[in-house]
Amino acid sequence: MKIKEVDKKLVLKDGETGTIDIELPKEEITPKGQMSSPKEKGVDKAAGKDEPKVKEPSHKRKTHSGKVAVTKDKISDVEDLSLEKSTTAHAHNKHVAKKVHISEEPEVAQKHQPTNELYFDVIMIVSILLYLFAQTEGFEIFGRECKAGTVPYGIFMIISMISLCGPSLVFMKAGAKLLIHNETKRYIWKNRILRMAVLLLIATIFYYISDLMGGRDDWDIWTFIGDLYCKERIVPLAYMYSYIGFLICLPFLRPMAQNMKNRDFIYLIIIGIILQTVMPEIDDKICEGRYIMNPAFNLNWLLTNSIFYPLVGYYLHHRVTREQIKKILPFAWLLTVLDMSMIIYNTYYHTTYIESVAIYMDYLYWVGILASISLFMTIKLIHTGHPHKETVQKVLASIGGCTLGVYLVFPAVLDRIKIFDDLEYMIFGDITGPAKIFPSLLWILIVYLISFIPVWLFRRIPFVKKTM
């Protein structure tokens, strides 16, 4: 049934007069934005002076709420009914939208931890000390000074395996600290990538000049540029190239890390352990080198320093709490020790250090993921959960802040200062066997201090402090 009625003069909001025809189906709902206000519905008495006053018939009707409402005309009746229907529909739509919104919430709420944690500085200090040990003679003691199969052989091999975790800890700390930010590509290239590239270039030029002065190289600018592009002239600086690669990957590593769920990180770690530990063992023991996995099945990109370890560091810092670490850390170290025992077995029964150093190194790297994760969680557990003195915080921050500079400087100290052999003989005499670990540890501390002092002094300069 349609209602067509009322051809009256109405006073609008702006004071104009006009006529209005309303023809609405009973079931149709007037849009909310087109409803007239009470002022627009009222009849202006002043405008209707010449017209006789007509008493509008009133009648009663029941609203949807059950209340009785008195209306003056059919127009108000239709408008009131339309308003109620529109309000009901709007509330229903709002309720449905609310349900949809709730169902689309992420499974894991993003609760990021601070990125200036004290244990970050401890990680940097531990990483450089481990890396220094891997670059000195102490790393090879198990193969050169220990009898294969003995207890010292296994102990010093474990120390050498752990020392290979130094660079991994740096990348894990970098992922925990940098993957939380949402910086523009322009900022990343200008303030991060360019800075690291300049530091790497300066360090490489410094070593090239020192080689020229020491007669260890010939002057050839094109050879230098070619070497700078295709290889690192100084082996310890290789990780600087990896770090620049990580910085270039930041724009897509950040959304990857921030949107991954906890089970996705666990899946990543499991895949990494299988690729680095299980699959090499299968190739070595079961296939015995006769069969090699199809190279098209290549997931090794996942294990690179610029991808795997930053994601794992982000997960361990922002998603794993201290209470959870207490529960899983014993299990993590148990797996690490089992993996190390398997590596010791491989080196003792399947090869010798003299036969192939390369095979030894392949074995030692198998435990990298498990050992790095266990070390990271151990340091976090020890240095979180309780306050530290302000003096301790400042000292650790000062030492940890110089780690990058020590990475750049220590090769010059280690390779170009030839007094360690004489000092070793003066202090320890003609020492052989596993006891050579003591002069190795002493030289690590000396090299670190000699490298640390100039870096610390340079960092007192404001410009240098921003760069390093």
C-alpha positions as CSV (number, residue, x, y, z in Angstrom):
1,M,0.0,0.0,0.0
2,K,1.4,3.4,-0.9
3,I,0.8,6.7,0.9
4,K,0.5,9.8,-1.1
5,E,-0.6,12.8,0.9
6,V,0.1,16.3,2.0
7,D,0.8,19.2,-0.3
8,K,1.6,21.8,2.3
9,K,3.8,24.7,2.7
10,L,6.7,24.0,5.0
11,V,9.4,26.2,6.4
12,L,12.9,24.8,5.7
13,K,16.0,25.4,7.8
14,D,17.2,28.2,5.6
15,G,13.8,30.0,5.8
16,E,12.6,29.1,2.3
17,T,9.1,27.9,1.7
18,G,8.0,25.2,-0.7
19,T,5.9,22.1,-1.2
20,I,6.7,18.5,-0.7
21,D,5.2,15.4,-2.0
22,I,5.9,12.1,-0.2
23,E,5.2,8.8,-1.9
24,L,6.8,5.9,0.1
25,P,6.0,2.3,0.1
26,K,5.2,1.0,3.5
27,E,8.1,-1.4,3.5
28,E,10.6,1.2,2.3
29,I,13.1,2.8,4.7
30,T,14.0,6.4,4.3
31,P,17.8,6.9,4.3
32,K,19.0,8.4,7.5
33,G,20.8,11.3,5.8
34,Q,17.5,12.4,4.1
35,M,15.3,12.5,7.2
36,S,13.8,15.9,8.0
37,S,14.3,17.4,11.4
38,P,11.4,18.3,13.6
39,K,11.8,22.0,12.7
40,E,11.4,21.1,9.0
41,K,8.2,19.2,9.7
42,G,6.5,21.9,11.7
43,V,4.1,24.3,10.0
44,D,5.0,28.0,10.4
45,K,2.0,29.8,11.8
46,A,3.2,33.1,10.6
47,A,3.4,31.9,7.1
48,G,0.0,30.5,7.2
49,K,-1.9,33.6,8.4
50,D,-4.1,33.8,5.3
51,E,-5.0,30.1,5.5
52,P,-7.6,28.8,7.9
53,K,-6.3,26.8,10.8
54,V,-6.9,23.2,10.2
55,K,-6.8,20.8,13.1
56,E,-4.8,17.8,12.2
57,P,-6.4,14.6,13.2
58,S,-4.5,12.6,15.7
59,H,-4.5,8.9,16.2
60,K,-2.6,6.4,18.3
61,R,-0.3,3.7,17.1
62,K,2.1,1.2,18.7
63,T,5.8,1.4,18.0
64,H,8.1,-1.5,17.7
65,S,9.0,-1.2,21.4
66,G,5.4,-1.6,22.4
67,K,4.8,2.0,23.6
68,V,1.8,4.0,22.4
69,A,2.8,7.1,20.5
70,V,0.3,9.9,19.5
71,T,0.9,11.2,16.0
72,K,-0.7,14.2,14.3
73,D,-0.5,13.1,10.8
74,K,0.4,10.2,8.5
75,I,3.6,11.9,7.4
76,S,5.1,11.8,10.9
77,D,3.9,8.2,11.3
78,V,5.7,7.1,8.2
79,E,8.9,9.0,9.1
80,D,8.9,7.7,12.7
81,L,8.5,4.1,11.4
82,S,11.3,4.7,8.8
83,L,13.6,6.1,11.5
84,E,13.1,3.0,13.7
85,K,13.8,0.6,10.8
86,S,16.9,2.5,9.8
87,T,18.2,2.5,13.4
88,T,17.5,-1.2,13.8
89,A,19.3,-2.0,10.5
90,H,22.2,0.3,11.5
91,A,22.6,-1.4,14.8
92,H,22.5,-4.9,13.2
93,N,25.1,-3.9,10.6
94,K,27.3,-2.5,13.4
95,H,27.0,-5.7,15.3
96,V,28.0,-7.8,12.3
97,A,31.0,-5.6,11.6
98,K,32.1,-5.9,15.1
99,K,32.0,-9.7,14.8
100,V,34.0,-9.6,11.6
101,H,36.6,-7.3,13.2
102,I,37.1,-9.6,16.1
103,S,37.6,-12.6,13.9
104,E,40.3,-10.9,11.9
105,E,42.5,-10.0,14.9
106,P,46.0,-11.5,14.7
107,E,46.6,-14.6,16.7
108,V,49.6,-13.1,18.5
109,A,49.5,-9.5,19.8
110,Q,52.6,-7.5,19.1
111,K,54.3,-6.8,22.5
112,H,57.7,-5.6,21.6
113,Q,60.5,-5.4,24.2
114,P,62.8,-2.5,24.6
115,T,65.8,-2.5,22.2
116,N,68.4,-1.0,24.6
117,E,68.7,-4.0,26.8
118,L,71.8,-4.3,28.9
119,Y,72.4,-7.9,27.8
120,F,72.8,-6.7,24.2
121,D,76.2,-5.2,25.3
122,V,77.1,-8.4,26.9
123,I,76.3,-10.3,23.7
124,M,78.6,-8.0,21.7
125,I,81.5,-8.4,24.2
126,V,81.1,-12.2,24.2
127,S,80.9,-12.3,20.4
128,I,84.1,-10.4,19.9
129,L,86.0,-12.6,22.4
130,L,84.7,-15.8,20.8
131,Y,85.7,-14.5,17.4
132,L,89.2,-13.6,18.6
133,F,89.6,-17.1,19.9
134,A,88.6,-18.5,16.5
135,Q,91.3,-16.4,14.8
136,T,94.1,-17.5,17.1
137,E,96.1,-20.7,17.6
138,G,93.8,-21.7,20.4
139,F,91.2,-22.7,17.9
140,E,93.4,-25.5,16.6
141,I,94.7,-26.8,19.9
142,F,92.4,-29.9,19.8
143,G,93.8,-30.9,16.4
144,R,97.5,-30.1,16.9
145,E,98.2,-30.5,20.6
146,C,95.7,-33.1,21.8
147,K,95.6,-36.8,21.2
148,A,92.5,-37.9,19.3
149,G,89.8,-39.6,21.4
150,T,91.0,-38.2,24.7
151,V,89.0,-36.0,27.1
152,P,91.1,-32.9,26.4
153,Y,90.5,-33.5,22.6
154,G,86.7,-33.4,23.2
155,I,86.8,-30.4,25.5
156,F,88.9,-28.2,23.3
157,M,86.9,-29.2,20.3
158,I,83.8,-28.1,22.1
159,I,85.5,-24.7,22.9
160,S,86.4,-24.3,19.2
161,M,82.8,-25.1,18.1
162,I,81.4,-22.5,20.5
163,S,83.9,-19.9,19.3
164,L,82.3,-20.1,15.8
165,C,79.1,-18.6,17.3
166,G,80.6,-15.1,17.6
167,P,79.3,-13.6,14.3
168,S,76.0,-15.4,14.7
169,L,75.4,-13.6,18.1
170,V,76.1,-10.2,16.4
171,F,73.4,-10.9,13.8
172,M,70.9,-12.2,16.3
173,K,71.4,-9.0,18.4
174,A,71.0,-6.9,15.2
175,G,67.7,-8.6,14.4
176,A,66.4,-8.1,17.9
177,K,67.3,-4.4,17.8
178,L,66.6,-3.3,14.1
179,L,63.6,-5.5,13.0
180,I,61.3,-3.6,15.3
181,H,61.7,-0.2,13.6
182,N,59.8,0.9,10.5
183,E,62.3,3.1,8.7
184,T,62.1,4.3,5.2
185,K,64.4,2.8,2.5
186,R,65.9,6.3,2.1
187,Y,66.8,6.3,5.8
188,I,68.2,2.8,5.7
189,W,70.4,3.5,2.8
190,K,71.6,6.9,4.0
191,N,72.1,6.2,7.7
192,R,72.8,2.5,7.9
193,I,74.1,1.0,4.6
194,L,76.2,4.0,3.6
195,R,77.8,4.2,7.0
196,M,78.8,0.6,7.1
197,A,80.1,0.7,3.5
198,V,82.2,3.8,4.3
199,L,83.7,2.0,7.4
200,L,84.5,-1.1,5.4
201,L,86.1,1.0,2.7
202,I,88.2,3.0,5.2
203,A,89.3,-0.2,6.9
204,T,90.2,-1.9,3.7
205,I,92.3,1.1,2.5
206,F,94.1,1.2,5.8
207,Y,95.1,-2.5,5.5
208,Y,96.1,-2.1,1.9
209,I,98.4,0.8,2.8
210,S,99.9,-1.1,5.7
211,D,100.6,-4.0,3.3
212,L,102.3,-1.7,0.8
213,M,104.5,-0.2,3.6
214,G,105.4,-3.7,4.9
215,G,106.2,-5.0,1.4
216,R,103.4,-7.5,1.5
217,D,101.6,-6.2,-1.6
218,D,102.3,-4.2,-4.8
219,W,100.6,-0.9,-5.8
220,D,97.8,-1.6,-8.3
221,I,94.7,0.5,-8.0
222,W,92.7,-1.6,-10.3
223,T,93.6,-4.8,-8.5
224,F,92.6,-3.2,-5.3
225,I,89.2,-2.1,-6.6
226,G,88.6,-5.6,-8.1
227,D,89.5,-7.2,-4.8
228,L,87.3,-4.8,-2.9
229,Y,84.4,-5.8,-5.1
230,C,84.8,-9.6,-5.4
231,K,86.5,-10.6,-2.1
232,E,87.6,-9.4,1.2
233,R,91.3,-8.5,1.5
234,I,91.1,-9.2,5.2
235,V,89.3,-12.4,6.2
236,P,87.9,-11.1,9.5
237,L,86.1,-8.3,7.5
238,A,84.1,-10.9,5.6
239,Y,81.3,-10.4,8.2
240,M,81.1,-6.7,7.3
241,Y,79.9,-7.7,3.9
242,S,77.3,-10.0,5.4
243,Y,76.1,-7.2,7.7
244,I,75.6,-4.9,4.8
245,G,73.6,-7.6,3.1
246,F,71.4,-7.8,6.2
247,L,70.8,-4.0,6.1
248,I,69.8,-4.2,2.5
249,C,67.2,-6.9,3.4
250,L,65.7,-4.8,6.2
251,P,62.6,-3.5,4.2
252,F,61.2,-7.0,3.7
253,L,62.7,-8.7,6.8
254,R,60.9,-6.3,9.1
255,P,57.3,-7.0,8.0
256,M,58.3,-10.7,7.8
257,A,59.4,-10.8,11.4
258,Q,56.6,-8.6,12.8
259,N,53.8,-10.6,11.1
260,M,55.2,-14.1,11.7
261,K,53.5,-16.1,14.5
262,N,55.4,-17.9,17.2
263,R,54.9,-21.2,15.5
264,D,56.3,-19.8,12.3
265,F,59.6,-19.0,14.1
266,I,59.7,-22.4,15.6
267,Y,59.2,-23.9,12.2
268,L,62.1,-21.8,10.9
269,I,64.4,-23.0,13.6
270,I,63.5,-26.6,13.0
271,I,64.1,-26.3,9.3
272,G,67.5,-24.6,10.0
273,I,68.6,-27.4,12.3
274,I,67.6,-30.1,9.8
275,L,69.5,-28.3,7.0
276,Q,72.6,-27.6,9.0
277,T,72.9,-30.8,11.1
278,V,70.6,-33.6,10.0
279,M,71.0,-33.5,6.2
280,P,74.8,-33.3,6.3
281,E,74.9,-36.2,8.6
282,I,72.7,-38.2,6.3
283,D,74.9,-37.3,3.3
284,D,78.1,-38.2,5.2
285,K,77.1,-41.4,7.0
286,I,74.2,-43.0,5.0
287,C,75.0,-41.8,1.4
288,E,78.8,-41.8,2.1
289,G,79.3,-39.2,-0.6
290,R,77.9,-41.4,-3.4
291,Y,74.7,-39.4,-3.6
292,I,74.3,-35.7,-3.3
293,M,70.9,-33.9,-3.0
294,N,69.7,-32.3,-6.1
295,P,71.2,-28.8,-6.2
296,A,67.8,-27.5,-7.4
297,F,66.5,-28.2,-3.9
298,N,68.4,-25.3,-2.5
299,L,67.4,-23.8,0.8
300,N,70.8,-22.8,1.9
301,W,69.8,-19.1,1.5
302,L,67.7,-19.6,4.6
303,L,70.9,-20.2,6.7
304,T,72.8,-17.1,5.7
305,N,73.8,-14.6,8.4
306,S,71.7,-11.9,6.9
307,I,68.4,-13.9,7.0
308,F,68.3,-16.7,9.6
309,Y,70.0,-15.3,12.6
310,P,68.3,-11.8,12.6
311,L,64.9,-13.5,12.5
312,V,65.8,-15.9,15.3
313,G,67.2,-13.0,17.4
314,Y,64.0,-11.0,16.9
315,Y,62.0,-14.0,18.1
316,L,64.1,-14.8,21.2
317,H,64.1,-11.2,22.3
318,H,60.5,-10.1,21.6
319,R,58.5,-13.3,21.8
320,V,60.2,-15.5,24.3
321,T,59.9,-14.4,27.9
322,R,62.4,-15.0,30.7
323,E,60.1,-17.6,32.3
324,Q,59.9,-19.5,29.1
325,I,63.7,-19.5,28.7
326,K,64.0,-21.1,32.2
327,K,61.9,-24.1,30.9
328,I,63.5,-24.6,27.5
329,L,67.1,-23.7,28.1
330,P,68.1,-27.1,29.7
331,F,66.6,-28.9,26.7
332,A,68.4,-26.6,24.3
333,W,71.8,-27.2,25.9
334,L,71.1,-31.0,25.9
335,L,70.5,-30.9,22.2
336,T,73.6,-28.8,21.7
337,V,75.8,-31.3,23.7
338,L,74.4,-34.2,21.8
339,D,75.1,-32.5,18.5
340,M,78.7,-31.7,19.7
341,S,79.2,-35.3,20.8
342,M,78.2,-36.5,17.3
343,I,80.7,-34.1,15.7
344,I,83.5,-35.3,18.0
345,Y,82.6,-38.9,17.0
346,N,82.7,-37.9,13.3
347,T,86.1,-36.2,13.5
348,Y,87.7,-39.1,15.5
349,Y,86.4,-42.0,13.5
350,H,86.1,-40.6,10.0
351,T,89.0,-38.2,9.5
352,T,92.0,-36.6,11.1
353,Y,93.1,-33.0,11.4
354,I,96.2,-33.6,9.3
355,E,94.2,-35.2,6.4
356,S,91.7,-32.5,5.9
357,V,91.2,-29.2,7.8
358,A,88.2,-28.4,5.5
359,I,86.4,-31.5,6.6
360,Y,87.0,-30.6,10.2
361,M,85.6,-27.1,9.7
362,D,82.5,-28.5,8.0
363,Y,81.9,-30.7,11.1
364,L,82.4,-27.9,13.5
365,Y,79.9,-25.6,11.8
366,W,77.1,-28.2,12.1
367,V,76.4,-27.1,15.7
368,G,76.2,-23.4,14.9
369,I,72.4,-22.9,15.2
370,L,71.9,-24.9,18.4
371,A,75.0,-23.4,20.1
372,S,74.1,-19.8,19.1
373,I,70.5,-20.1,20.3
374,S,71.6,-21.6,23.6
375,L,74.2,-18.9,24.2
376,F,71.8,-16.1,23.4
377,M,69.1,-17.4,25.8
378,T,71.7,-18.0,28.5
379,I,73.0,-14.4,28.3
380,K,69.4,-13.1,28.3
381,L,68.5,-15.2,31.3
382,I,71.5,-14.1,33.4
383,H,71.3,-10.4,32.6
384,T,67.6,-9.8,32.7
385,G,65.0,-10.0,35.5
386,H,66.9,-7.9,38.0
387,P,68.3,-4.4,38.2
388,H,72.0,-3.6,37.6
389,K,74.0,-0.8,39.1
390,E,74.2,2.3,37.0
391,T,78.0,2.0,37.0
392,V,77.9,-1.5,35.6
393,Q,75.5,-0.4,32.9
394,K,77.7,2.4,31.8
395,V,80.8,0.2,31.7
396,L,79.1,-2.5,29.7
397,A,77.6,0.0,27.4
398,S,81.0,1.6,26.8
399,I,82.7,-1.7,26.1
400,G,79.9,-3.1,24.0
401,G,79.7,0.1,21.9
402,C,83.3,-0.4,20.8
403,T,82.8,-3.9,19.5
404,L,82.4,-2.8,15.9
405,G,85.6,-0.8,16.0
406,V,87.4,-3.8,17.6
407,Y,86.2,-6.0,14.7
408,L,87.8,-3.5,12.3
409,V,91.1,-3.0,14.2
410,F,92.1,-6.3,15.7
411,P,93.4,-7.9,12.4
412,A,96.1,-5.2,12.3
413,V,97.1,-6.1,15.9
414,L,96.9,-9.8,15.4
415,D,98.8,-10.1,12.1
416,R,101.2,-7.2,12.1
417,I,102.6,-7.1,15.7
418,K,105.2,-9.9,15.8
419,I,106.1,-9.9,19.5
420,F,103.7,-12.5,20.8
421,D,105.9,-15.5,20.0
422,D,108.8,-13.9,22.0
423,L,106.6,-13.0,24.9
424,E,105.1,-16.5,25.0
425,Y,108.5,-18.0,25.3
426,M,109.5,-15.5,28.0
427,I,106.4,-16.1,30.0
428,F,105.5,-19.8,29.5
429,G,108.7,-21.2,28.2
430,D,108.7,-24.2,25.8
431,I,105.1,-25.2,26.4
432,T,103.3,-27.9,24.4
433,G,100.1,-30.0,24.5
434,P,96.8,-28.8,25.8
435,A,98.5,-26.3,28.2
436,K,99.0,-24.0,25.2
437,I,95.4,-22.9,25.8
438,F,96.7,-20.5,28.5
439,P,99.0,-18.4,26.3
440,S,96.2,-18.4,23.7
441,L,93.7,-17.0,26.2
442,L,96.3,-14.4,27.3
443,W,96.9,-13.2,23.8
444,I,93.2,-12.8,23.2
445,L,92.9,-10.4,26.1
446,I,96.0,-8.5,25.0
447,V,94.8,-8.2,21.4
448,Y,91.4,-7.1,22.6
449,L,92.8,-4.4,24.9
450,I,95.2,-3.1,22.3
451,S,92.4,-2.9,19.8
452,F,89.9,-1.5,22.3
453,I,91.9,1.5,23.5
454,P,92.2,3.4,20.2
455,V,88.6,2.7,19.4
456,W,87.5,4.0,22.8
457,L,89.5,7.1,22.3
458,F,88.2,7.7,18.8
459,R,84.6,7.3,20.1
460,R,85.2,10.3,22.4
461,I,85.0,12.4,19.2
462,P,81.3,13.3,18.5
463,F,81.5,12.6,14.7
464,V,83.3,9.3,15.1
465,K,80.8,8.2,17.9
466,K,77.9,8.6,15.5
467,T,79.7,6.6,12.8
468,M,81.0,3.7,15.0
